[in-house]
Amino acid sequence: MLVARLLGVAEFALGSTMVFRAETLRRIGGFPALADYLADDYQLGKHIAALGYSIALAPEVVQTDLGAESWADTWQRQVRWARTIRVSRASGYYGYVVTHATLWALVACAGGGWRIGIAALAIRMAAGIWVGRAILKDRKVPRNFWLIPLRDLFGFAVWVAGLFGATVQWRDRKLKLQPDGRIVEEARQGARSAGV
């Protein structure tokens, strides 16, 4: 998201903490205009930007806690987000591959570019520690910083999984993503195609 903004793309919102006027919501058709989208937060920002308003980031970091969940639940949620981003803004999703610094550091090392690879990994680690401590004020960073490359590689695996498939799991429901970002429940889609 920050890379998109650096490249001048600021037409979307994300997350559960957004502020906008009730009149603006009415002008985009209210929440019913977003009801068929899995990425309703993204669509909300996109619809508001289409009215000519600018989307701004708040200077405060909002902390959220997803609670304890299994690795399988984490994987499903991350892949759902990845596929949702891919159908919402494909060019940004494909371009996101360049931000996987740990992967590219390993590629450089595997190709014999040890100095470049180690320098890239060192910069990535320093950036992760700085963002975690100085910006996010996370007290766990000093003891868990060594996990940054592992999280990066997990993120790359999620990105690859997001490239393929158009179904996502949302709690106990399997949803099919349409090319425009809309969703339909798989059972209902099958029923519609059968003429029911």
C-alpha positions as CSV (number, residue, x, y, z in Angstrom):
1,M,0.0,0.0,0.0
2,L,2.8,2.4,0.8
3,V,4.6,1.5,-2.4
4,A,1.4,2.2,-4.3
5,R,1.2,5.6,-2.7
6,L,4.8,6.3,-3.5
7,L,4.0,5.5,-7.2
8,G,1.1,8.0,-7.1
9,V,-1.7,5.4,-6.7
10,A,-4.0,6.6,-3.9
11,E,-7.5,5.7,-5.0
12,F,-8.3,3.0,-2.5
13,A,-8.8,2.5,1.2
14,L,-8.1,-0.5,3.3
15,G,-8.8,-1.9,6.8
16,S,-11.6,-1.5,9.2
17,T,-10.7,2.0,10.4
18,M,-11.9,4.6,7.8
19,V,-13.6,8.0,8.2
20,F,-15.8,9.6,5.7
21,R,-19.0,11.7,5.6
22,A,-22.5,10.1,5.6
23,E,-23.3,12.3,2.5
24,T,-20.3,10.8,0.7
25,L,-21.5,7.3,1.4
26,R,-25.0,8.2,0.1
27,R,-23.5,9.6,-3.1
28,I,-21.8,6.3,-3.9
29,G,-25.0,4.4,-3.4
30,G,-24.5,3.5,0.3
31,F,-23.3,0.1,1.6
32,P,-25.6,-1.8,-0.9
33,A,-23.2,-0.6,-3.7
34,L,-20.4,-2.5,-2.0
35,A,-22.4,-5.6,-0.9
36,D,-21.3,-7.9,-3.7
37,Y,-17.5,-7.2,-3.1
38,L,-15.3,-9.2,-0.8
39,A,-12.9,-6.2,-0.7
40,D,-15.5,-3.7,0.4
41,D,-12.9,-1.5,2.1
42,Y,-10.9,-1.3,-1.2
43,Q,-14.1,-0.6,-3.1
44,L,-15.3,2.0,-0.6
45,G,-12.1,4.0,-1.2
46,K,-12.2,3.5,-5.0
47,H,-15.9,4.7,-5.2
48,I,-15.1,7.8,-3.0
49,A,-12.0,8.6,-5.1
50,A,-14.2,8.3,-8.2
51,L,-16.2,11.2,-6.9
52,G,-13.1,13.4,-6.9
53,Y,-12.2,13.1,-3.3
54,S,-8.6,12.2,-2.2
55,I,-7.8,9.3,0.1
56,A,-5.4,10.3,2.9
57,L,-3.6,8.1,5.4
58,A,-4.0,8.9,9.0
59,P,-0.8,9.8,10.8
60,E,-1.7,7.4,13.6
61,V,-1.1,3.6,13.4
62,V,-4.2,1.7,14.4
63,Q,-3.4,-1.5,16.2
64,T,-5.5,-4.6,15.5
65,D,-5.3,-8.1,17.0
66,L,-6.6,-11.0,15.0
67,G,-6.4,-13.3,18.0
68,A,-4.9,-16.7,18.2
69,E,-5.5,-18.8,15.1
70,S,-4.0,-21.8,13.6
71,W,-1.4,-21.8,10.8
72,A,-4.1,-23.1,8.4
73,D,-6.4,-20.2,9.4
74,T,-3.6,-17.7,8.9
75,W,-2.8,-19.2,5.5
76,Q,-6.4,-19.2,4.3
77,R,-6.9,-15.5,5.5
78,Q,-3.7,-14.4,3.8
79,V,-4.5,-16.2,0.5
80,R,-8.0,-14.7,0.6
81,W,-6.5,-11.2,0.9
82,A,-4.0,-12.0,-1.8
83,R,-6.6,-13.2,-4.3
84,T,-8.8,-10.3,-3.4
85,I,-6.0,-7.8,-4.1
86,R,-5.3,-9.6,-7.4
87,V,-8.8,-9.2,-8.7
88,S,-9.2,-5.7,-7.3
89,R,-6.0,-4.2,-8.7
90,A,-4.1,-6.8,-10.8
91,S,-1.3,-4.5,-12.0
92,G,-0.4,-3.6,-8.4
93,Y,-0.6,-7.2,-7.4
94,Y,1.8,-8.4,-10.1
95,G,4.1,-5.4,-9.4
96,Y,4.2,-6.4,-5.7
97,V,6.7,-9.1,-6.5
98,V,9.5,-6.6,-6.5
99,T,8.9,-5.8,-2.8
100,H,9.9,-9.3,-1.6
101,A,13.4,-8.2,-0.6
102,T,14.4,-11.4,1.3
103,L,13.6,-13.5,-1.8
104,W,15.6,-11.3,-4.1
105,A,18.5,-11.3,-1.6
106,L,18.5,-15.1,-1.7
107,V,18.3,-15.1,-5.5
108,A,21.3,-12.8,-5.6
109,C,23.3,-15.1,-3.2
110,A,22.3,-18.2,-5.2
111,G,23.5,-16.4,-8.4
112,G,26.9,-15.7,-6.8
113,G,26.1,-12.1,-5.8
114,W,26.9,-12.6,-2.1
115,R,27.7,-9.0,-1.4
116,I,24.5,-7.7,-3.0
117,G,22.4,-10.4,-1.4
118,I,23.8,-9.8,2.1
119,A,23.5,-6.0,1.6
120,A,19.9,-6.3,0.5
121,L,19.0,-8.6,3.4
122,A,20.8,-6.3,5.9
123,I,18.8,-3.3,4.5
124,R,15.6,-5.3,4.7
125,M,16.3,-6.3,8.3
126,A,17.2,-2.7,9.3
127,A,14.0,-1.4,7.7
128,G,11.9,-4.0,9.4
129,I,13.4,-3.3,12.8
130,W,13.1,0.5,12.3
131,V,9.4,0.3,11.2
132,G,8.6,-2.2,13.9
133,R,10.2,-0.2,16.8
134,A,10.1,3.4,15.7
135,I,6.8,3.6,13.8
136,L,4.7,0.7,15.1
137,K,6.2,0.9,18.6
138,D,6.2,-2.9,18.8
139,R,8.2,-4.0,21.9
140,K,8.6,-7.5,20.6
141,V,10.8,-6.5,17.6
142,P,14.2,-6.7,19.5
143,R,13.7,-10.3,20.4
144,N,11.8,-11.4,17.3
145,F,13.6,-9.5,14.5
146,W,15.3,-12.7,13.3
147,L,11.8,-13.9,12.1
148,I,11.6,-11.1,9.5
149,P,13.1,-13.2,6.7
150,L,10.8,-16.2,7.5
151,R,7.8,-13.9,7.4
152,D,9.0,-12.5,4.1
153,L,9.3,-16.0,2.6
154,F,5.9,-16.9,4.0
155,G,4.5,-13.7,2.3
156,F,6.1,-14.7,-1.0
157,A,4.4,-18.2,-0.7
158,V,1.1,-16.4,-0.1
159,W,1.7,-14.1,-3.1
160,V,2.4,-17.2,-5.4
161,A,-0.8,-18.9,-4.0
162,G,-2.7,-15.7,-4.8
163,L,-1.7,-15.9,-8.4
164,F,-3.8,-19.0,-9.0
165,G,-7.4,-19.8,-8.3
166,A,-10.5,-17.7,-7.9
167,T,-12.0,-19.2,-4.8
168,V,-11.6,-18.0,-1.2
169,Q,-12.7,-19.4,2.1
170,W,-14.7,-17.0,4.3
171,R,-15.4,-18.6,7.6
172,D,-17.5,-21.7,6.6
173,R,-18.3,-20.4,3.1
174,K,-16.5,-21.0,-0.1
175,L,-16.7,-17.9,-2.4
176,K,-15.9,-17.5,-6.0
177,L,-14.2,-14.2,-7.0
178,Q,-15.4,-12.7,-10.3
179,P,-12.9,-10.8,-12.5
180,D,-14.3,-7.5,-11.4
181,G,-13.9,-8.3,-7.7
182,R,-17.5,-9.3,-7.0
183,I,-18.1,-12.5,-5.1
184,V,-20.7,-15.2,-5.4
185,E,-21.1,-18.2,-3.1
186,E,-20.0,-21.4,-5.0
187,A,-23.2,-23.3,-4.2
188,R,-25.4,-20.5,-5.5
189,Q,-23.3,-20.0,-8.6
190,G,-23.6,-23.7,-9.4
191,A,-27.4,-23.5,-8.8
192,R,-27.6,-20.5,-11.2
193,S,-25.7,-22.2,-13.9
194,A,-28.0,-25.2,-13.6
195,G,-31.0,-22.9,-14.2
196,V,-32.3,-22.9,-10.7
